Amino acid sequence: MTDPGFLPFSQAPDEMDAEVCIVGGGGMGILAARTLAEAGIRDILLLEAGSDQGEADLVDWNEMEVVGLRPYLDPRSSRTSMIGGSTNCWNGWCRPYAAEDLAGWPWGWDDLLPHYRAVHTLLGLGPFEFEDPNAFHPDGAARPPYDLGPGLRCTIRQVKGVRFLDRIAGETARLPGVRALQHAVALDPVLSADGSAIVALQVGTWTDPALRKTVRARTFVFACGGLETPRWFLNADARTGGALLKGNDAVGRYYADSIHVYGLLRPWRTIWQVLRPKIPDGPEEIRLAWRLSSEEERRLGASGALRHGNDEPDTCPMPADGRILQRFTGPDAPCFRVMTSFNGPSTPYRKSRVRLGEGVDRFGWRRGVLDWRTHPDDLPRLIRLAEAFEARFLANGLGRLRLSAVLRERGYALEDGTLSNGCHHLGTMRMGDRPGDSACDRDGRIHGLANVLVVGTALFPSFAWNAPTYTALALTRLQTVRLARTLAG
């Protein structure tokens, strides 16, 4: 592993000044620093609580009680407090949101397109094939002949995991004007006299919890993810007697995650015989999904996708998080079973939230509690979608799905493995134009704090069936390009 270029906290001076201080050295924080540096901002300080090692103490720091819809996959399994953050366990599913997925967002497809392109290039993903995000793109090949008729769109993409730690983190930390510290934990804020801005942060370290250093900055950007970002702001607000958020009750609310439904497609041999000759040879791992057309989704009042894959016996058990993989080693690799995963977004729900619990970490800050809830309309929507997919598969002779029956009989039965979450921590710092319905404005600025921004999935006002990291990176780049222009004056 190459040196990521992050200096130890012990080597930092007791007092530091910066134009921009970025809290969080995961994918979003690293991209934010890189974008600002490339735009000419020459005084950027990037703080990362972990290092390049993933220490056990920091895994414990991610401990979070889960209540509400359970059992929820342990947040520690999808959060890594180390350089690169959750890109260290990101599976690399890179596909943009379609235009309809961005309905209700303050930014649309045309706004995000140049930033999707830039992120695509940065990640080394090859040609950008998504000018029409609704089209089929099998790595540049022509539209395949295995569509399931009008109203369904088929997508196939090679999965390519990208770990920011391996290459991008070190490059960014060495850019002119960028200083990066590891083992640096953002703690108490210092507010301006009128409470409209953060002028400084107290910063600590895991290796010596009593040690404090001070960071002053013109702008603070928080890139700590959909769970830790609201936890920090709720704690900091309590420690300032409510002066930080000034009653901004949207912070921590509208938590969302994708809902996965598992089912078997029978007979498996039929669909594999139909699909296997159409799948491009080469990648070890690809993913195939069908999505209803925009017209069909509007008719049903629901959206989602059906994904499937084949497993070799006893080597690829059904993934706990619902991601279904196509795995093969050559054109003659046998298919033993086909598993189906269906997922759709949940309706934004104010009662679903991250809040503070009673336990504390080693700095005395209260640990978070994840209270994941789903809107009462979500189950009927999922049943309608499952019925639509079942009808299409049956009509095309590809087998029978049992997803709608499973949903009717068991509902949200996570405890028996029927349903699961996608480890996508979304919406807790929701962006929008109206305080009360959102925690931040369209640029990620927290309502009531002129110099404090949030980037990442925490901002999503809604989400689609696609994994969110790729879109979160594009949104982060859009917002930090705008921030750079503001700072340049």
Residue pairs with C-beta under 8 A, 6 or more apart in sequence:
1 52
1 165
1 166
2 166
2 167
2 170
3 170
4 52
4 83
4 165
4 169
4 170
4 173
4 180
4 182
5 169
5 170
5 172
5 173
5 174
5 180
6 25
6 46
6 48
6 51
6 52
6 83
6 169
6 173
6 180
6 181
6 182
7 179
7 180
7 181
7 182
8 181
8 182
8 183
9 181
9 182
9 183
9 184
9 203
9 205
9 207
9 213
10 205
10 207
12 181
12 184
12 213
13 213
14 213
14 214
15 213
15 214
15 216
16 45
16 179
16 213
16 214
16 215
16 216
17 43
17 215
17 216
17 217
18 43
18 44
18 45
18 179
18 215
18 216
18 217
18 218
19 41
19 42
19 43
19 44
19 217
19 218
19 219
19 487
20 36
20 41
20 43
20 44
20 45
20 217
20 218
20 219
20 220
20 221
20 483
20 487
21 44
21 45
21 47
21 201
21 215
21 217
21 219
21 220
21 221
22 29
22 32
22 33
22 44
22 45
22 46
22 47
22 220
22 221
22 223
23 29
23 47
23 186
23 201
23 220
23 221
23 222
23 223
23 224
23 232
24 47
24 48
24 49
24 85
24 222
24 223
24 224
24 225
24 228
24 229
25 46
25 47
25 48
25 49
25 50
25 83
25 84
25 85
25 169
25 180
25 182
25 223
26 48
26 83
26 84
26 85
26 86
26 87
26 164
26 223
26 224
26 225
26 456
27 84
27 85
27 86
27 87
27 90
27 164
27 469
27 472
27 473
28 85
28 223
28 455
28 456
28 472
28 473
28 476
29 46
29 48
29 85
29 221
29 223
29 455
30 46
30 83
30 84
30 164
30 168
30 169
30 172
31 119
31 122
31 168
31 473
31 476
31 477
31 480
32 221
32 223
32 455
32 476
32 480
33 44
33 46
33 172
33 175
33 178
33 180
34 122
34 168
34 171
34 172
34 175
34 178
35 476
35 477
35 480
35 481
35 484
36 44
36 480
36 483
36 484
36 487
37 44
37 172
37 175
37 176
37 177
37 178
38 175
39 480
39 481
39 484
39 485
39 488
40 484
40 488
41 177
41 484
41 487
41 488
42 176
42 177
43 177
44 177
44 178
44 179
45 179
45 180
45 181
45 215
45 217
46 172
46 173
46 178
46 179
46 180
46 181
47 181
47 184
47 185
47 186
47 203
47 215
48 82
48 83
48 180
48 181
48 182
48 183
48 184
49 58
49 61
49 81
49 183
49 184
49 185
49 186
49 206
50 58
50 80
50 81
50 82
50 83
50 182
50 183
51 82
51 83
51 182
51 183
52 82
52 83
52 165
52 182
53 82
54 80
54 81
54 82
54 88
55 82
55 206
57 206
58 81
58 82
58 206
59 76
59 80
59 81
61 81
61 206
61 361
62 75
62 76
62 79
62 81
62 227
62 228
63 76
63 367
64 75
64 76
64 227
64 367
64 368
64 369
64 370
65 357
65 359
65 367
65 368
65 369
65 370
66 72
66 74
66 75
66 369
66 370
66 372
67 369
67 370
67 371
68 352
68 370
68 371
68 372
68 373
69 372
69 373
69 374
69 412
69 414
70 414
70 415
71 414
71 415
72 370
72 372
72 414
72 421
73 320
73 321
73 420
73 421
73 423
75 227
75 370
75 423
75 425
77 89
77 423
78 86
78 89
78 321
78 423
78 425
79 85
79 86
79 225
79 227
79 228
79 425
80 86
80 88
80 89
82 88
82 165
83 164
83 165
83 169
83 182
84 163
84 164
84 165
84 166
84 169
85 164
85 225
86 225
86 469
87 162
87 163
87 164
87 165
87 469
88 163
88 164
88 165
90 161
90 162
90 163
90 467
90 469
91 159
91 161
91 323
91 467
92 159
92 160
92 161
92 162
93 157
93 159
93 287
93 323
93 466
93 467
93 469
93 470
94 120
94 123
94 125
94 157
94 160
94 467
94 469
94 470
95 130
95 133
95 155
95 157
95 466
95 467
95 470
96 109
96 112
96 116
96 130
96 133
96 466
96 470
96 471
96 474
97 109
97 112
97 133
97 464
97 466
97 471
98 109
98 133
98 134
98 294
98 464
99 108
99 109
99 133
99 134
100 294
100 297
100 303
101 303
101 462
101 463
101 464
101 466
102 108
102 109
102 112
103 462
104 461
104 462
105 431
105 461
105 462
106 431
106 432
106 433
106 441
106 442
106 461
107 442
107 475
107 478
109 133
111 478
112 471
112 474
112 475
112 478
115 473
115 474
115 475
115 477
115 478
115 481
116 128
116 130
116 470
116 471
116 474
117 128
118 474
118 477
119 470
119 473
119 474
119 477
120 128
121 128
122 168
123 160
123 162
123 473
124 162
125 160
126 139
127 140
129 137
129 139
129 140
130 137
134 153
134 294
135 143
135 153
136 143
136 144
136 153
136 154
136 155
136 156
137 155
137 156
137 157
138 144
138 156
138 157
138 280
139 156
139 157
139 158
139 280
139 283
141 280
144 154
144 156
144 278
145 278
146 154
146 274
146 275
146 278
147 153
147 154
148 154
148 290
148 392
148 393
148 395
148 396
148 398
149 392
149 395
149 396
150 293
151 292
151 293
151 295
151 296
151 392
152 290
152 291
152 292
152 293
152 296
152 392
153 290
153 291
153 292
153 293
154 288
154 289
154 290
155 288
155 289
155 290
155 291
156 279
156 286
156 287
156 288
156 289
157 286
157 287
158 282
158 283
158 285
158 286
159 283
159 285
159 286
159 287
159 325
162 168
172 178
172 180
173 180
183 205
183 206
183 207
184 203
184 204
184 205
185 203
185 204
185 205
185 206
185 363
186 201
186 203
186 222
186 232
187 201
187 202
187 203
187 204
187 212
187 363
187 365
188 201
188 202
188 236
188 239
188 240
189 198
189 200
189 201
189 202
189 236
189 240
189 244
190 198
190 199
190 200
190 201
190 202
190 214
191 197
191 198
191 199
191 240
191 243
191 244
192 198
192 199
195 243
195 244
195 246
196 448
196 449
196 450
197 449
197 450
197 451
197 452
198 220
198 244
198 449
198 451
198 452
199 216
200 214
200 215
200 216
200 217
201 214
201 215
201 217
201 220
202 212
202 213
202 214
203 212
203 213
203 214
203 215
204 211
204 212
204 213
204 363
205 211
206 362
209 362
209 363
218 451
218 487
219 451
219 452
219 453
219 483
219 487
220 451
220 452
220 453
221 444
221 453
221 454
221 455
221 480
221 483
222 229
222 232
222 233
222 452
222 453
222 454
222 455
223 229
223 454
223 455
223 456
223 476
224 232
224 456
225 425
225 456
225 457
225 458
226 255
226 354
226 424
226 425
226 426
226 427
226 428
226 429
226 456
226 457
226 458
227 354
227 368
227 370
227 425
227 428
228 368
229 428
229 429
229 454
229 456
229 458
230 251
230 252
230 354
230 368
230 428
230 429
230 458
231 252
231 354
231 356
231 365
231 366
231 367
231 368
233 244
233 245
233 251
233 252
233 429
233 446
234 245
234 251
234 252
234 354
234 355
234 356
234 366
234 368
235 356
235 365
235 366
236 244
237 243
237 244
237 245
237 251
238 356
238 366
244 449
245 251
245 446
245 448
246 448
248 435
248 439
248 446
248 447
248 448
249 436
250 430
250 435
250 436
250 437
250 438
250 439
251 428
251 429
251 439
251 446
252 353
252 354
252 355
252 428
253 350
253 351
253 352
253 353
253 427
253 428
253 430
253 439
254 348
254 349
254 350
254 352
254 353
254 427
254 428
254 430
254 461
255 352
255 353
255 354
255 370
255 371
255 372
255 425
255 426
255 427
255 428
256 345
256 346
256 348
256 349
256 352
256 424
256 426
256 427
256 460
256 462
256 463
257 346
257 372
257 421
257 422
257 423
257 424
257 425
257 426
258 322
258 343
258 344
258 345
258 346
258 421
258 422
258 424
258 463
258 465
259 343
259 344
259 346
259 374
259 378
259 382
259 412
259 419
259 420
259 421
259 422
260 321
260 322
260 341
260 342
260 343
260 419
260 420
260 421
260 422
261 322
261 341
261 342
261 343
261 382
261 386
261 403
261 406
261 407
261 418
261 419
262 318
262 322
262 339
262 340
262 341
262 406
262 417
262 418
262 419
262 420
263 339
263 340
263 342
263 401
263 402
263 403
263 406
264 337
264 338
264 339
264 340
264 402
265 271
265 308
265 338
265 339
265 340
265 393
265 398
265 399
265 400
265 401
266 399
266 400
267 399
268 310
268 335
268 336
268 337
268 338
268 399
269 335
270 397
270 398
270 399
271 308
271 338
271 393
271 398
271 399
272 310
272 335
272 338
274 398
275 288
276 335
279 286
279 288
279 326
280 286
281 330
281 331
284 327
284 328
284 329
285 325
285 326
285 327
286 326
287 307
287 309
287 323
287 324
287 325
287 326
288 307
288 308
288 309
288 326
289 305
289 306
289 307
289 308
289 465
290 305
290 306
290 307
290 389
290 392
291 303
291 304
291 305
291 306
291 465
292 300
292 303
292 304
292 385
292 388
292 389
296 388
297 303
300 381
300 384
300 385
300 388
301 381
301 384
302 344
302 381
302 382
302 384
302 385
303 344
303 345
303 385
303 464
303 465
304 342
304 343
304 344
304 345
304 381
304 382
304 385
304 465
305 342
305 343
305 344
305 465
305 466
306 340
306 341
306 342
306 389
306 401
307 323
307 324
307 340
307 341
307 342
307 343
308 324
308 338
308 339
308 340
308 341
309 324
309 325
309 326
309 327
309 338
309 339
310 326
310 327
310 328
310 335
310 336
310 337
310 338
310 339
311 317
311 318
311 325
311 327
311 336
311 337
311 339
312 327
312 333
312 334
312 336
313 336
313 337
316 325
316 327
318 324
318 339
319 325
320 420
321 420
321 421
321 422
321 423
322 341
322 343
322 420
322 421
322 422
323 341
323 422
324 339
324 340
324 341
338 399
340 401
340 403
342 382
342 385
342 386
342 389
342 403
343 422
343 465
344 378
344 381
344 382
344 385
344 465
345 462
345 463
345 464
345 465
346 352
346 374
346 375
346 378
347 374
347 375
347 377
347 378
347 381
348 375
348 427
348 430
348 461
348 462
349 373
349 374
349 375
351 371
351 373
352 371
352 372
352 373
352 374
353 371
353 428
354 368
354 369
354 370
354 371
354 428
355 368
355 369
355 371
356 366
356 367
356 368
356 369
357 366
357 367
357 368
357 369
358 366
359 366
359 367
360 366
360 367
361 367
372 421
374 412
379 407
379 411
379 412
382 407
383 404
383 407
383 408
386 401
386 403
386 404
386 407
387 404
389 401
389 403
390 400
390 401
390 402
390 403
390 404
393 399
393 400
393 401
394 400
394 401
406 418
410 416
410 418
412 419
413 419
414 420
414 421
422 467
424 457
424 463
424 467
424 468
425 457
425 458
426 457
426 458
426 460
426 463
426 468
427 457
427 458
427 460
427 461
427 462
427 463
428 439
428 458
429 439
429 440
429 444
429 446
429 454
429 458
429 459
430 437
430 438
430 439
430 440
430 458
430 459
430 460
430 461
431 438
431 439
431 440
431 441
431 442
431 444
431 459
431 460
431 461
432 438
432 440
432 441
432 442
432 461
433 441
433 442
435 447
435 448
438 447
438 461
439 446
439 447
439 454
440 446
440 447
440 453
440 454
440 459
441 447
443 453
443 479
443 482
443 483
444 453
444 454
444 455
444 459
444 479
445 452
445 453
446 452
446 453
446 454
453 479
453 483
455 472
455 475
455 476
455 479
455 480
456 472
456 476
457 468
457 469
457 472
459 475
460 468
460 471
460 472
